[in-house]
Amino acid sequence: MIPCEVVKASRVMATKSFWVAMMCATASVFVLAQEPDESGLFATSFTLEEMKEKQVVLETDHGTIAIDLRPELAPNHVGLIMTSVADGAFDGTTFHRMVQRGIVQGGDPFTKDPDRATDYGRGGLGLVEAELSDAN
């Protein structure tokens, strides 16, 4: 295991099917932008060295999840996640989508409001320019 620094532990509520969905899963998160550049898209002010070997640790009702960040592949996405975690943007959010042996998605700011359940999974989209990679 690579030595990683915890950016900040966030409280995330999980559903009963959480552990089934976590099997062989990856995490995808949507967050609110903190610092858009001139184009209106988020651009990180962190250097690659500042983001190196970081991970986000989620404290859930069913245990701890550690997510390694890969700034060499997606520096603006990692910078946005680090900024948002530091600002508490993920605190109180839920996992809104779980696919068995597939994907877990969470962190949508709309999940903090039960009245916006039809919008879950739509909050924060379009905040960062795509940073595509062939890496696994």
GROMACS elastic network, one bead per residue, 0.5 to 0.9 nm:
[ bonds ]
;  ai    aj funct       b0    kb
    1     4     6  0.85832   500
    2    53     6  0.72695   500
    3    53     6  0.67785   500
    3    54     6  0.83642   500
    4    52     6  0.84353   500
    4    55     6  0.58854   500
    4    68     6  0.78139   500
    5     8     6  0.89111   500
    5    53     6  0.68247   500
    5    54     6  0.50302   500
    5    55     6  0.60721   500
    5    56     6  0.81806   500
    6     9     6  0.71216   500
    6    54     6  0.64234   500
    6    55     6  0.54484   500
    6    56     6  0.56396   500
    6    57     6  0.61254   500
    6    66     6  0.86153   500
    7    54     6  0.67402   500
    7    55     6  0.63069   500
    7    56     6  0.54954   500
    7    57     6  0.73483   500
    7    82     6  0.66591   500
    7    85     6  0.71749   500
    7    86     6  0.72612   500
    8    55     6  0.87989   500
    8    56     6  0.64539   500
    8    57     6  0.66092   500
    8    58     6  0.82718   500
    8    82     6  0.85092   500
    8    85     6  0.63068   500
    8    86     6  0.65345   500
    8    88     6  0.86506   500
    9    56     6  0.69475   500
    9    57     6  0.51013   500
    9    58     6  0.54577   500
    9    59     6  0.61840   500
    9    85     6  0.80899   500
    9    91     6  0.88685   500
   10    56     6  0.84369   500
   10    57     6  0.69833   500
   10    58     6  0.51929   500
   10    59     6  0.58513   500
   10    60     6  0.81845   500
   10    85     6  0.73406   500
   10    88     6  0.73298   500
   10    89     6  0.88512   500
   10    90     6  0.63313   500
   10    91     6  0.52880   500
   10    92     6  0.79224   500
   11    58     6  0.63490   500
   11    59     6  0.51122   500
   11    60     6  0.58407   500
   11    61     6  0.82256   500
   11    90     6  0.75802   500
   11    91     6  0.52994   500
   11    92     6  0.59527   500
   11    93     6  0.77348   500
   12    58     6  0.65924   500
   12    59     6  0.62129   500
   12    61     6  0.72766   500
   12    90     6  0.74470   500
   12    91     6  0.64454   500
   12    92     6  0.56081   500
   12    93     6  0.55785   500
   12    94     6  0.55646   500
   12    95     6  0.76342   500
   12   106     6  0.86192   500
   12   107     6  0.81591   500
   13    59     6  0.86267   500
   13    60     6  0.56847   500
   13    61     6  0.59633   500
   13    62     6  0.85586   500
   13    92     6  0.67843   500
   13    93     6  0.66254   500
   13    94     6  0.50200   500
   13    95     6  0.71959   500
   14    17     6  0.80791   500
   14    18     6  0.59251   500
   14    60     6  0.63707   500
   14    61     6  0.61691   500
   14    62     6  0.70573   500
   14    94     6  0.60910   500
   14    95     6  0.61309   500
   14    96     6  0.89143   500
   15    18     6  0.52643   500
   15    19     6  0.87571   500
   15    61     6  0.87355   500
   15    62     6  0.89312   500
   15    94     6  0.82371   500
   15    95     6  0.75713   500
   15    96     6  0.89731   500
   16    19     6  0.76441   500
   16    20     6  0.87585   500
   16    62     6  0.89560   500
   17    20     6  0.55099   500
   17    21     6  0.63749   500
   17    22     6  0.87688   500
   17    98     6  0.82127   500
   18    21     6  0.52496   500
   18    22     6  0.61357   500
   18    62     6  0.77975   500
   18    95     6  0.83442   500
   18    98     6  0.75757   500
   18   104     6  0.88513   500
   19    23     6  0.65991   500
   19    62     6  0.78983   500
   20    23     6  0.57361   500
   20    98     6  0.86525   500
   20    99     6  0.85791   500
   20   100     6  0.60481   500
   20   101     6  0.76483   500
   21    24     6  0.80154   500
   21    25     6  0.67689   500
   21    97     6  0.89664   500
   21    98     6  0.53213   500
   21    99     6  0.56113   500
   21   101     6  0.61625   500
   21   102     6  0.71551   500
   21   103     6  0.72883   500
   21   104     6  0.66737   500
   22    25     6  0.50078   500
   22    26     6  0.77797   500
   22    98     6  0.78861   500
   22    99     6  0.84659   500
   22   100     6  0.73145   500
   22   101     6  0.70382   500
   22   102     6  0.79793   500
   22   103     6  0.78046   500
   22   104     6  0.68395   500
   23    26     6  0.89586   500
   23   100     6  0.69203   500
   23   101     6  0.52368   500
   23   102     6  0.76675   500
   24   100     6  0.82891   500
   24   101     6  0.50837   500
   24   102     6  0.64725   500
   24   103     6  0.82880   500
   25    98     6  0.87683   500
   25    99     6  0.81346   500
   25   100     6  0.77921   500
   25   101     6  0.56998   500
   25   103     6  0.50448   500
   25   104     6  0.61818   500
   26    67     6  0.86152   500
   26   102     6  0.69152   500
   26   103     6  0.52752   500
   26   104     6  0.59907   500
   26   105     6  0.82328   500
   27    67     6  0.75420   500
   27   103     6  0.63507   500
   27   104     6  0.50634   500
   27   105     6  0.56774   500
   27   106     6  0.74891   500
   28   103     6  0.75654   500
   28   104     6  0.65072   500
   28   106     6  0.65939   500
   28   107     6  0.82862   500
   29    81     6  0.82433   500
   29   104     6  0.87401   500
   29   105     6  0.57969   500
   29   106     6  0.52647   500
   29   107     6  0.52672   500
   29   108     6  0.68502   500
   29   124     6  0.89588   500
   30    81     6  0.86838   500
   30   105     6  0.81336   500
   30   106     6  0.70059   500
   30   107     6  0.56734   500
   30   108     6  0.51657   500
   30   109     6  0.77640   500
   30   121     6  0.76387   500
   30   122     6  0.80334   500
   30   123     6  0.64700   500
   30   124     6  0.51764   500
   30   125     6  0.64943   500
   30   127     6  0.88406   500
   31    80     6  0.78004   500
   31    81     6  0.73421   500
   31    84     6  0.68782   500
   31    89     6  0.70487   500
   31    90     6  0.75910   500
   31   107     6  0.63621   500
   31   108     6  0.59468   500
   31   109     6  0.65426   500
   31   123     6  0.68913   500
   31   125     6  0.77402   500
   31   127     6  0.81744   500
   32    80     6  0.84181   500
   32    84     6  0.72024   500
   32    89     6  0.73397   500
   32   108     6  0.83324   500
   32   109     6  0.72631   500
   32   123     6  0.74073   500
   32   125     6  0.83791   500
   32   127     6  0.74128   500
   33    36     6  0.65655   500
   33    41     6  0.78639   500
   33    42     6  0.60511   500
   33    80     6  0.67803   500
   33    83     6  0.86485   500
   33    84     6  0.75489   500
   33   124     6  0.72134   500
   33   127     6  0.60467   500
   33   128     6  0.81507   500
   34    42     6  0.72046   500
   34    80     6  0.74583   500
   34    83     6  0.71783   500
   34    84     6  0.71150   500
   34    87     6  0.88132   500
   35    40     6  0.86647   500
   35    41     6  0.80537   500
   35    42     6  0.55927   500
   35    43     6  0.69562   500
   35    44     6  0.77661   500
   35    45     6  0.89069   500
   35    80     6  0.84822   500
   35    83     6  0.89390   500
   36    39     6  0.73290   500
   36    43     6  0.61914   500
   36    44     6  0.87506   500
   36   127     6  0.79311   500
   36   128     6  0.86647   500
   37    40     6  0.52992   500
   37    41     6  0.55496   500
   37    42     6  0.56984   500
   37    43     6  0.57788   500
   37    44     6  0.88818   500
   38    41     6  0.73908   500
   39    42     6  0.84199   500
   40   127     6  0.77389   500
   40   128     6  0.88720   500
   41   126     6  0.76464   500
   41   127     6  0.51764   500
   41   128     6  0.52174   500
   41   129     6  0.66271   500
   42    76     6  0.69534   500
   42    77     6  0.84300   500
   42    79     6  0.87549   500
   42    80     6  0.70360   500
   42   127     6  0.59086   500
   42   128     6  0.52620   500
   42   129     6  0.77820   500
   43    75     6  0.86073   500
   43    76     6  0.55316   500
   43    77     6  0.85455   500
   43    79     6  0.77067   500
   43    80     6  0.77999   500
   43   128     6  0.74075   500
   43   129     6  0.87262   500
   44    47     6  0.80156   500
   44    75     6  0.71234   500
   44    76     6  0.51233   500
   44    77     6  0.80616   500
   44    78     6  0.81672   500
   44    80     6  0.65639   500
   44    83     6  0.85626   500
   45    76     6  0.86502   500
   45    79     6  0.73694   500
   46    49     6  0.80677   500
   46    50     6  0.59865   500
   46    51     6  0.66949   500
   46    75     6  0.83245   500
   46    76     6  0.87137   500
   46    79     6  0.63067   500
   47    50     6  0.51584   500
   47    51     6  0.64945   500
   47    52     6  0.86767   500
   47    75     6  0.83694   500
   47    79     6  0.88552   500
   48    51     6  0.51513   500
   48    52     6  0.59585   500
   48    71     6  0.62726   500
   48    72     6  0.68503   500
   48    75     6  0.70389   500
   49    52     6  0.50968   500
   49    53     6  0.86993   500
   49    71     6  0.89546   500
   50    53     6  0.87269   500
   50    54     6  0.86269   500
   51    54     6  0.59665   500
   51    69     6  0.80094   500
   51    70     6  0.82512   500
   51    71     6  0.61556   500
   51    72     6  0.88323   500
   51    75     6  0.80500   500
   51    78     6  0.74334   500
   51    79     6  0.73894   500
   51    82     6  0.83410   500
   52    69     6  0.80072   500
   52    70     6  0.76011   500
   52    71     6  0.66200   500
   52    72     6  0.80699   500
   53    68     6  0.74607   500
   53    69     6  0.70470   500
   53    70     6  0.77672   500
   53    71     6  0.85843   500
   54    67     6  0.87148   500
   54    68     6  0.63578   500
   54    69     6  0.57160   500
   54    70     6  0.80734   500
   54    71     6  0.87752   500
   54    82     6  0.89370   500
   55    66     6  0.64738   500
   55    67     6  0.53036   500
   55    69     6  0.52449   500
   55    70     6  0.87786   500
   56    65     6  0.82373   500
   56    66     6  0.58179   500
   56    67     6  0.52189   500
   56    68     6  0.66463   500
   56    69     6  0.73277   500
   56    81     6  0.85162   500
   56    82     6  0.79841   500
   56    85     6  0.80569   500
   57    64     6  0.68405   500
   57    65     6  0.56797   500
   57    67     6  0.63243   500
   57    68     6  0.87787   500
   58    63     6  0.83432   500
   58    64     6  0.56425   500
   58    65     6  0.50603   500
   58    66     6  0.63315   500
   58    67     6  0.80699   500
   59    62     6  0.81116   500
   59    63     6  0.61448   500
   59    65     6  0.66232   500
   59    66     6  0.88710   500
   60    63     6  0.51809   500
   60    64     6  0.59160   500
   60    65     6  0.76568   500
   61    64     6  0.84146   500
   69    74     6  0.88101   500
   69    78     6  0.63030   500
   69    81     6  0.89662   500
   70    73     6  0.56514   500
   70    74     6  0.64262   500
   70    75     6  0.74949   500
   70    78     6  0.69099   500
   71    74     6  0.50099   500
   71    76     6  0.76621   500
   71    77     6  0.77407   500
   71    78     6  0.55855   500
   71    79     6  0.77654   500
   72    75     6  0.60942   500
   73    78     6  0.89913   500
   73   131     6  0.71739   500
   73   132     6  0.76973   500
   73   133     6  0.64915   500
   73   135     6  0.79969   500
   74    77     6  0.54380   500
   74    78     6  0.62159   500
   74    79     6  0.85833   500
   74   130     6  0.84605   500
   74   131     6  0.53859   500
   74   132     6  0.75813   500
   74   133     6  0.81985   500
   75    78     6  0.51793   500
   75    79     6  0.59737   500
   75    80     6  0.85241   500
   75   131     6  0.81217   500
   76    80     6  0.60279   500
   76    81     6  0.85417   500
   76   128     6  0.68517   500
   76   129     6  0.80229   500
   76   131     6  0.79509   500
   77    80     6  0.51008   500
   77    81     6  0.61942   500
   77    82     6  0.86210   500
   77   128     6  0.66762   500
   77   129     6  0.85737   500
   77   130     6  0.86756   500
   77   131     6  0.78468   500
   78    81     6  0.50904   500
   78    82     6  0.61008   500
   78    83     6  0.85188   500
   79    82     6  0.51160   500
   79    83     6  0.60419   500
   79    84     6  0.84352   500
   80    83     6  0.51270   500
   80    84     6  0.59419   500
   80    85     6  0.84481   500
   80   128     6  0.81873   500
   81    84     6  0.50829   500
   81    85     6  0.59732   500
   81    86     6  0.84962   500
   82    85     6  0.52135   500
   82    86     6  0.61849   500
   82    87     6  0.86365   500
   83    86     6  0.52163   500
   83    87     6  0.62671   500
   83    88     6  0.87878   500
   83    89     6  0.87491   500
   84    87     6  0.50099   500
   84    88     6  0.62261   500
   84    89     6  0.51416   500
   84    90     6  0.71406   500
   85    88     6  0.50542   500
   85    89     6  0.57960   500
   85    90     6  0.61953   500
   85    91     6  0.81068   500
   86    89     6  0.76963   500
   87    90     6  0.84146   500
   88    91     6  0.53442   500
   88    92     6  0.88950   500
   89    92     6  0.83751   500
   89    93     6  0.82940   500
   89   107     6  0.78843   500
   89   108     6  0.89631   500
   89   109     6  0.71819   500
   90    93     6  0.55277   500
   90    94     6  0.85441   500
   90   106     6  0.85955   500
   90   107     6  0.52464   500
   90   108     6  0.76191   500
   90   109     6  0.71227   500
   91    94     6  0.89167   500
   91   107     6  0.82120   500
   91   112     6  0.87772   500
   92   107     6  0.85397   500
   92   109     6  0.86605   500
   92   111     6  0.81156   500
   92   112     6  0.61465   500
   93    96     6  0.87614   500
   93   106     6  0.70555   500
   93   107     6  0.52998   500
   93   108     6  0.64827   500
   93   109     6  0.63464   500
   93   110     6  0.79245   500
   93   111     6  0.54260   500
   93   112     6  0.53719   500
   93   113     6  0.89987   500
   94   105     6  0.86907   500
   94   106     6  0.56800   500
   94   107     6  0.62431   500
   94   108     6  0.74569   500
   94   109     6  0.88133   500
   94   111     6  0.59388   500
   94   112     6  0.75181   500
   95    98     6  0.72093   500
   95   104     6  0.67920   500
   95   105     6  0.55866   500
   95   107     6  0.67750   500
   95   108     6  0.81322   500
   95   111     6  0.82277   500
   96   104     6  0.79416   500
   96   105     6  0.60698   500
   96   106     6  0.55708   500
   96   107     6  0.82069   500
   96   108     6  0.77664   500
   96   111     6  0.72837   500
   96   120     6  0.63959   500
   96   121     6  0.67048   500
   97   103     6  0.75740   500
   97   104     6  0.57824   500
   97   105     6  0.51108   500
   97   106     6  0.69696   500
   97   120     6  0.86609   500
   97   121     6  0.76630   500
   98   101     6  0.88891   500
   98   102     6  0.75483   500
   98   103     6  0.57937   500
   98   105     6  0.65200   500
   98   106     6  0.89385   500
   99   103     6  0.51623   500
   99   104     6  0.64951   500
  100   103     6  0.72359   500
  100   104     6  0.86335   500
  105   108     6  0.82617   500
  105   121     6  0.78566   500
  106   109     6  0.88932   500
  106   111     6  0.84704   500
  106   121     6  0.77995   500
  107   110     6  0.85914   500
  107   111     6  0.76243   500
  107   121     6  0.87649   500
  107   123     6  0.88985   500
  108   111     6  0.57228   500
  108   112     6  0.80005   500
  108   120     6  0.66512   500
  108   121     6  0.60255   500
  108   122     6  0.72701   500
  108   123     6  0.53838   500
  108   124     6  0.69336   500
  109   112     6  0.58563   500
  109   113     6  0.80810   500
  109   120     6  0.82748   500
  109   121     6  0.88841   500
  109   123     6  0.59931   500
  109   124     6  0.75531   500
  110   113     6  0.56826   500
  110   114     6  0.80354   500
  110   115     6  0.89028   500
  110   116     6  0.61721   500
  110   117     6  0.74792   500
  110   119     6  0.66594   500
  110   120     6  0.57582   500
  110   121     6  0.77865   500
  110   122     6  0.77994   500
  110   123     6  0.59094   500
  110   124     6  0.89905   500
  111   114     6  0.65117   500
  111   115     6  0.89282   500
  111   116     6  0.71575   500
  111   117     6  0.68248   500
  111   119     6  0.82725   500
  111   120     6  0.58947   500
  111   121     6  0.82888   500
  111   123     6  0.87322   500
  112   116     6  0.84469   500
  113   116     6  0.55997   500
  113   117     6  0.73265   500
  114   117     6  0.54721   500
  115   118     6  0.80787   500
  116   119     6  0.53501   500
  116   120     6  0.68081   500
  117   120     6  0.53187   500
  118   121     6  0.86471   500
  119   122     6  0.56097   500
  119   123     6  0.72631   500
  120   123     6  0.68854   500
  121   124     6  0.84805   500
  121   125     6  0.85229   500
  122   125     6  0.61367   500
  124   127     6  0.61651   500
  125   128     6  0.80077   500
  126   129     6  0.72194   500
  126   130     6  0.87999   500
  128   131     6  0.83778   500
  132   135     6  0.89579   500
  133   136     6  0.82949   500
